[in-house]
């Protein structure tokens, strides 16, 4: 994997690009001179957790011929207070799927993702307690 970052206008604004040419802006908090041109690096890490686990769950469900009518992920994360570096300590991921879906199959897909397949979760769990819940909306 190769990622390139190029500083943009603004004190801490970077544009990151992956090998396939996809780009994302990254910036710091205005409290330290950032200009809100993109997510903070730690926010990107949590976004990566959501994306990784979401892709896993959809992949597992699709192998069972299950296609949700909707899928959203809400993540709340706590970091160490007054610490440098300020690592994540607790993270809760709520998966909300819509449709006539077997809740047991969704629960199993979420468990497999969080406990076995999601590389981001496996990386973060070394310093943070990660919990999750599943909500099915008909």
C-alpha positions in Angstrom: 0.0 0.0 0.0 1.3 3.4 -0.9 -0.4 6.7 0.2 0.9 10.1 -0.7 0.0 13.3 1.2 0.6 16.8 -0.2 0.3 19.9 1.9 -2.4 22.3 0.6 -3.2 25.9 1.5 -3.7 26.3 5.3 -1.5 25.5 8.2 -2.3 21.8 8.5 -4.4 21.0 5.4 -3.2 17.9 3.4 -4.6 16.0 0.5 -4.0 12.3 0.7 -4.1 10.1 -2.4 -4.1 6.3 -2.7 -2.6 4.2 -5.4 -5.8 4.1 -7.4 -6.1 7.9 -7.4 -8.8 8.4 -4.7 -8.3 11.5 -2.7 -9.3 12.8 0.7 -8.6 16.0 2.5 -7.2 15.9 6.1 -7.0 18.9 8.4 -6.4 19.8 12.0 -8.8 21.3 14.5 -9.3 25.1 14.3 -8.2 25.2 18.0 -4.6 24.5 16.8 -4.8 26.4 13.5 -6.6 24.0 11.2 -9.3 25.3 8.8 -11.8 22.4 8.7 -10.9 21.3 5.2 -11.3 17.7 6.1 -11.5 15.1 8.9 -8.9 14.9 11.6 -6.5 11.9 11.4 -8.2 10.2 14.4 -11.6 10.7 12.9 -10.3 9.0 9.7 -9.3 6.0 11.8 -12.8 5.7 13.2 -14.3 6.2 9.7 -12.0 3.4 8.6 -13.4 1.2 11.3 -16.9 1.8 10.1 -16.0 1.3 6.5 -14.1 -1.9 7.1 -16.8 -3.5 9.3 -19.6 -2.3 7.0 -17.9 -3.9 4.0 -17.4 -7.1 5.9 -21.0 -7.3 7.0 -22.4 -6.6 3.5 -20.0 -9.2 2.0 -21.1 -11.9 4.5 -24.8 -11.1 4.0 -24.5 -11.1 0.2 -23.0 -14.6 0.3 -26.3 -15.6 2.0 -28.3 -13.7 -0.7 -29.3 -11.1 1.8 -29.4 -7.5 0.6 -30.6 -4.9 3.2 -32.8 -2.1 2.0 -30.6 0.3 4.0 -27.5 0.2 6.1 -26.0 2.9 8.4 -23.3 2.8 11.0 -23.0 5.2 14.0 -19.8 5.2 16.0 -19.1 6.9 19.3 -15.5 6.9 20.5 -13.8 8.2 23.6 -10.1 9.1 23.8 -7.8 9.5 26.8 -8.1 12.8 28.5 -5.1 15.0 29.0 -2.7 12.5 27.4 -0.2 12.7 24.6 -0.7 10.7 22.5 -4.5 10.6 23.2 -5.4 7.1 22.3 -8.9 5.7 21.9 -10.1 4.0 25.1 -13.8 3.0 24.3 -15.6 2.7 21.0 -19.1 1.6 20.3 -20.3 0.8 16.8 -24.1 0.6 16.1 -25.1 -1.1 12.9 -28.6 -0.3 11.7 -30.0 -2.3 8.8 -33.4 -1.9 7.1 -35.5 -4.6 5.7 -37.0 -8.0 6.4 -33.7 -9.5 7.6 -33.0 -12.4 9.9 -31.5 -10.7 13.0 -29.5 -13.8 13.9 -27.7 -13.7 10.5 -26.9 -10.0 10.9 -25.7 -10.5 14.5 -23.4 -13.3 13.3 -22.1 -11.2 10.4 -21.3 -8.3 12.8 -19.6 -10.7 15.2 -17.4 -12.2 12.4 -16.4 -8.8 11.2 -15.5 -7.3 14.6 -13.9 -10.5 16.0 -12.2 -11.9 13.0 -12.2 -10.1 9.7 -12.0 -6.3 10.2 -8.3 -5.4 10.2 -9.0 -1.9 11.5 -10.9 -3.3 14.5 -8.1 -5.8 15.2 -5.6 -2.9 15.1 -7.6 -0.6 17.4 -8.6 -3.2 19.9 -5.0 -3.3 21.2 -5.6 0.0 23.0 -9.4 0.4 23.0 -12.4 -1.6 24.2 -14.7 -2.0 21.1 -18.3 -2.9 21.6 -21.1 -3.1 19.0 -24.8 -3.5 18.6 -27.2 -4.3 15.8 -30.5 -2.7 15.1 -32.9 -4.1 12.5 -35.6 -1.7 11.2 -38.4 -3.2 9.2 
